């Protein structure tokens, strides 16, 4: 919608070799309220002035020395890619009207002119021109969004393509780090080295998740949780991400409400914001993470697109760092935008945060002053529902054990051997198989106690996990199947290999995640019930201990067949 103010503020250029005509037109236009009126008596200057200023309208005389108005219009058409000329010809030669219109002028006024007629035609031409410019802007924005979407799709395809192999590699690194740390005492000199290796692997896994979330190739799995629990469980990891010169304070919310979100991805948001705060304080400072209940009213909702007035739970991250300029804030959530030096920033962190928050129905805002620091405020809609899980909290008690016979089907030999070692460490008898066809043969030839559960990759050579599972379930109806994969949820769903009702564990997974998931399935128990039962048992013996945060992988699988 073009407003009167838009028209009055539009730029106008007067071109006439007669000083009296220029002075009269300037006086009339400015008297009518036009604020951006300039002029020249030299037609040779017009094209250069237009290149610099792109006037919304040119009032052009035809009869001028050195270069006439027709030559000026030819020069302007060479500048405008579509040849659109917003030109009002004002001349003492009325017989040139048809020629002027054919040359590109949009309207014509004869001298001596009526001032009211000039103002009417200027207003009409400016309204048409501004409408044309607005339409052109919308077209360019739509083309830009299409290009951006295509770029994101390319990034998504690349991310999805490498995710499988990369996640397998990370699973091996994280898994063997866990196994080695389990055998070392708490004061062993190598334990810190192993923890740093594992932290690096977790950050690499987080970068893969960022790419997948950013490119919409991985879906957010929403559960009801308490943000206080999520923040508390990440405290130790966040402490490792910052320097000793930074004083980190966590302020839990009193009686804070519950939200529906993905706990693993909230952790991703929090880690991204903390890393940004750390980088903004190279010489140290204060970092504050707080949770609180807030109410967003109608005025706030009107000022922020997509916000519905109501109760929210706010997660805020504040620092006393360098702050940001308004220009940086304007581009902050754009894809691939970063202020960090080459090689130090991906430009995905805040875009990922915004995507995660929006998929949870929330909103993220930033408040910053140059030299005074920055505060990010993340708002999640408050829900009045019971907790689905104790988000990320696990007891210090031993991992669940068992004596059942299991089978691990995995074409990646390193990951297969790792999974077998993880499960054997918890007391299980484990049969190996390298693909679906091999697994059918192993199951047929097995003479010992019946196989209770199969942990299988989904996409494998010769025969995939789903086809194998169909054959095994036909022969052994009580057999439980746990599917795992490093491919994205989106890719598995599109190919029909991941269906509702299938128990699924994304890679990379840890020994604790695998042990708990297997035990829960064997006991026909949901993940949530197991977490609550373990916590209650430990709380009876001693206070809760906070250890490594559990990722969303620990809680994202669907209930196994027969689960309550």
Secondary structure, DSSP 8 states (H G I E B T S, - for coil): ---HHHHHTSEEEEE-S-HHHHHHHHHHHHHTT--EEEEES-GGGHHHHHHHH--SEEEE-S--SSS-HHHHHHHHHHHSTT----EEEEES-GGGHHHHHHHT-SEEEESS--HHHHHHHHHHHHHHHHHHHHHHHHHHHHHHHHHHHHHHHHHHHHHHHHHHHHHHHHHHHHHHHHHHHHHS-TT-TTHHHHHHHHHHHHHHHHHHHHHHHHTT-S----EEEEHHHHHHHHHHHHHHHS-TTEEEEEE--TT--EEEE-HHHHHHHHHHHHHHHHHT-TT-EEEEEEEEEEEE-HHHHHHSTT--SEEEEEEEEEE-S----HHHHHTTTSTT---S-TTT--S-HHHHHHHHHHHTT-EEEEEEETTTEEEEEEEEEEE----SS-TT---SS-------EEEEE-SSHHHHHHHHHHHHTTT-EEEEESSHHHHHHHHHH--SS-EEEEEEESS-SSS-HHHHHHHHHHH-TT-EEEEEESS-HHHHHHTT-S-TT-EEEESS--HHHHHHHHHHHHTT--HHHHHHHHHHHHHHHS-----S---GGGT-S---TT--
